[in-house]
Amino acid sequence: MRYRSKAQMFGLPLLCVAVGPDMATQEMRGLARGIVAIGDIAIGYQALGGLAIGYYSTGGLSIGVHPQGGTVIQWPFM
């Protein structure tokens, strides 16, 4: 499943969803990049996914300022 909103901020879509494989682009995992990113791998201000990187991130492995999830890495390291 893939979705990118037409509305943008700072050159990124406001909402990007990428879940599961995409046979058209030969992607095995969905890579979502946006202000709000939801996907297998999510990168954005607010990220939700298996691997989530963002200011607010939630996922199996979360990296960010306010991470939540199974394994978290808080940046900057405190």
Backbone bond lengths (Angstrom), bond angles and torsions (degrees), N, CA, C in turn:
res aa  C-N    CA-C-N  psi(-1)  N-CA   C-N-CA  omega(-1)  CA-C   N-CA-C  phi
1 M - - - 1.440 - - 1.527 108.27 -
2 R 1.296 117.17 130.73 1.464 122.72 179.47 1.528 109.53 -132.92
3 Y 1.339 115.58 137.25 1.464 120.91 175.24 1.520 108.24 -152.22
4 R 1.316 117.09 134.50 1.463 123.80 173.61 1.524 107.45 -133.08
5 S 1.319 116.66 125.81 1.458 119.32 178.91 1.527 109.35 -71.64
6 K 1.326 115.46 151.68 1.466 120.44 178.77 1.520 111.43 -76.55
7 A 1.327 116.61 -28.48 1.465 120.77 178.09 1.526 109.74 -69.67
8 Q 1.323 116.26 135.06 1.455 120.50 -177.74 1.521 111.21 -129.04
9 M 1.322 113.99 156.54 1.456 121.96 174.20 1.526 106.76 -144.17
10 F 1.301 117.48 127.67 1.467 123.24 -178.02 1.525 112.02 57.89
11 G 1.319 117.33 30.47 1.460 121.42 178.72 1.519 114.77 80.64
12 L 1.315 117.74 3.67 1.458 122.75 178.64 1.524 109.30 -114.46
13 P 1.334 117.73 146.68 1.460 118.67 175.71 1.528 110.54 -67.79
14 L 1.322 116.38 148.96 1.462 119.53 178.26 1.522 110.97 -65.11
15 L 1.329 117.93 -36.14 1.460 122.39 178.99 1.518 109.20 -134.83
16 C 1.311 116.32 129.76 1.462 121.72 175.70 1.528 107.82 -134.21
17 V 1.322 116.24 126.33 1.457 122.51 178.63 1.524 107.99 -122.80
18 A 1.330 116.63 127.69 1.463 121.79 177.60 1.527 108.01 -145.20
19 V 1.316 116.31 102.97 1.456 121.83 -176.13 1.517 109.50 -126.17
20 G 1.315 116.23 130.77 1.458 121.44 175.52 1.516 113.49 81.29
21 P 1.337 116.07 177.22 1.461 120.13 -178.67 1.526 112.48 -71.88
22 D 1.328 114.54 151.45 1.461 121.86 176.93 1.527 107.26 -124.47
23 M 1.299 116.98 107.81 1.460 121.21 -176.26 1.529 112.59 -69.86
24 A 1.335 117.51 -26.66 1.466 120.54 -179.11 1.525 111.69 -65.48
25 T 1.328 117.27 -38.25 1.468 121.31 -179.18 1.521 112.62 -106.45
26 Q 1.324 117.49 3.76 1.471 123.33 179.99 1.530 112.80 61.28
27 E 1.327 117.61 33.30 1.463 122.31 176.05 1.522 108.97 -90.39
28 M 1.318 116.78 131.77 1.460 120.82 176.98 1.528 111.46 -84.78
29 R 1.332 116.24 -29.40 1.457 121.20 179.06 1.519 109.21 -129.18
30 G 1.311 115.21 146.65 1.460 119.42 -179.96 1.515 111.93 -77.87
31 L 1.325 116.59 126.74 1.458 122.59 176.60 1.525 108.06 -107.85
32 A 1.320 116.19 113.37 1.466 121.80 -178.44 1.519 109.23 -109.27
33 R 1.350 115.48 128.61 1.465 121.46 176.84 1.516 108.22 -129.81
34 G 1.323 116.27 120.79 1.453 120.67 -179.58 1.517 110.64 -178.46
35 I 1.319 116.32 177.61 1.464 120.34 176.88 1.529 108.43 -60.54
36 V 1.318 117.01 -49.08 1.468 122.82 170.09 1.518 106.08 -112.55
37 A 1.326 117.34 115.22 1.461 122.42 -176.19 1.519 109.90 -118.74
38 I 1.333 115.84 129.93 1.460 122.41 178.53 1.524 107.10 -129.21
39 G 1.329 117.50 120.64 1.450 119.18 -179.32 1.507 112.61 178.82
40 D 1.329 115.19 -178.89 1.455 120.11 177.14 1.533 109.38 -60.95
41 I 1.330 115.82 -44.42 1.457 123.05 172.14 1.525 105.50 -122.44
42 A 1.319 117.43 117.72 1.464 121.47 -174.48 1.520 110.14 -121.72
43 I 1.343 115.14 129.68 1.455 121.28 179.06 1.528 107.55 -129.71
44 G 1.329 116.64 119.63 1.455 119.92 -179.64 1.511 111.79 177.05
45 Y 1.332 115.92 -179.04 1.459 120.52 177.87 1.524 109.90 -60.72
46 Q 1.326 115.93 -46.77 1.455 121.84 174.37 1.522 106.81 -120.89
47 A 1.326 117.47 113.30 1.462 122.13 -173.20 1.522 110.91 -120.35
48 L 1.331 115.79 139.76 1.454 122.49 179.24 1.514 107.70 -136.77
49 G 1.349 117.72 117.93 1.457 119.65 179.58 1.509 112.05 175.58
50 G 1.320 115.23 -177.78 1.462 120.79 177.73 1.515 111.13 -59.24
51 L 1.330 116.29 -48.06 1.459 123.73 170.64 1.518 105.88 -116.45
52 A 1.314 117.06 114.98 1.463 121.34 -175.84 1.518 109.78 -121.24
53 I 1.339 115.78 126.11 1.451 121.52 179.27 1.522 107.15 -125.68
54 G 1.336 115.99 117.86 1.454 119.20 -179.58 1.511 111.76 177.44
55 Y 1.330 115.38 173.80 1.460 120.32 178.96 1.533 109.05 -59.10
56 Y 1.320 116.58 -53.03 1.471 122.54 170.80 1.524 106.07 -108.36
57 S 1.317 117.55 115.12 1.459 119.86 -177.32 1.517 110.32 -131.42
58 T 1.327 114.95 140.43 1.458 122.17 178.25 1.512 108.43 -135.44
59 G 1.344 116.65 125.96 1.456 119.05 178.95 1.512 112.04 173.78
60 G 1.320 114.81 -175.26 1.457 120.90 178.75 1.519 111.11 -61.38
61 L 1.326 116.27 -45.86 1.463 123.20 171.77 1.512 106.45 -123.73
62 S 1.324 116.84 114.44 1.462 122.10 -176.29 1.515 110.01 -116.42
63 I 1.329 115.33 132.07 1.453 121.64 177.80 1.521 106.88 -126.74
64 G 1.336 116.67 124.64 1.456 118.95 179.82 1.512 112.36 170.05
65 V 1.316 115.54 -173.75 1.459 121.37 179.63 1.523 110.16 -75.57
66 H 1.340 117.37 -40.29 1.469 122.74 177.63 1.529 109.05 -124.21
67 P 1.338 118.57 71.97 1.466 120.05 -177.72 1.533 112.28 -84.00
68 Q 1.331 114.76 150.74 1.460 122.10 174.38 1.516 107.19 -139.53
69 G 1.321 117.56 143.76 1.450 118.98 176.01 1.510 112.26 147.07
70 G 1.334 114.44 -164.41 1.457 121.11 -176.88 1.517 112.50 -65.29
71 T 1.310 116.85 -54.33 1.465 123.18 176.40 1.515 107.32 -124.55
72 V 1.313 116.89 127.22 1.460 119.80 -176.32 1.517 110.33 -123.16
73 I 1.324 115.49 145.49 1.446 123.53 172.12 1.513 105.84 -126.37
74 Q 1.323 116.05 115.33 1.457 120.07 -178.16 1.523 109.20 -91.20
75 W 1.321 115.62 129.92 1.450 120.29 178.24 1.507 108.94 -119.74
76 P 1.264 124.48 133.62 1.463 125.83 -1.40 1.521 110.44 -71.40
77 F 1.298 115.10 150.10 1.460 121.01 -174.68 1.519 109.63 -62.81
78 M 1.332 116.19 121.79 1.473 120.56 -178.68 1.503 109.48 -121.90
